[in-house]
Amino acid sequence: MDTSSISGSSLLMAAGQTRQAISTTLMKQAADQQNMIAGLLAENAKQAPQPATTRNSNSTFSTYA
């Protein structure tokens, strides 16, 4: 192998590693965003009004809408 082939191969490998690092970073960012959205949804579910319960067991009417 001559020097130019070796340097070309190393440049291709470096470019491939760079692309892989960028892809990994983008996947991590997407996962972090999904975790943040899941946390916000969980917090929102905690704050949502709960269905009203009645003490009268004969009534099945709910005021939750």
URWOFEN-V759949 format. One record per residue. N is the residue number from 0. PHI is phi in whole degrees, -180 to 180 (NA if undefined). OMEGA is omega in degrees with one decimal (* if undefined). Layout:
# URWOFEN-V759949
[[N/PHI/OMEGA] [N/PHI/OMEGA]]
This chain:
# URWOFEN-V759949
[[0/NA/177.6] [1/-87/-174.3] [2/-64/-178.2] [3/-68/177.4] [4/-66/179.4] [5/-65/-179.4] [6/-68/177.2] [7/-65/178.0] [8/-64/-179.4] [9/-67/176.7] [10/-66/177.4] [11/-64/178.5] [12/-66/179.0] [13/-64/178.4] [14/-66/177.7] [15/-64/178.2] [16/-67/177.8] [17/-64/178.1] [18/-62/179.3] [19/-66/178.5] [20/-65/178.5] [21/-65/179.0] [22/-62/179.2] [23/-63/178.6] [24/-63/179.1] [25/-65/177.7] [26/-66/178.6] [27/-65/178.3] [28/-63/179.0] [29/-64/178.7] [30/-66/177.5] [31/-62/178.7] [32/-66/178.2] [33/-65/177.1] [34/-64/179.0] [35/-65/178.6] [36/-65/178.2] [37/-62/177.3] [38/-65/177.9] [39/-65/178.1] [40/-66/178.0] [41/-65/178.4] [42/-66/178.6] [43/-65/179.5] [44/-65/178.0] [45/-68/-175.6] [46/-89/-178.1] [47/-68/178.7] [48/-65/-179.7] [49/-93/179.1] [50/-61/178.8] [51/-73/176.8] [52/-107/179.4] [53/-112/179.2] [54/-83/-179.6] [55/-82/-176.4] [56/-74/179.8] [57/-80/-176.2] [58/-92/176.2] [59/-112/-179.6] [60/-75/178.0] [61/-119/178.2] [62/-90/180.0] [63/-76/179.2] [64/-136/*]]
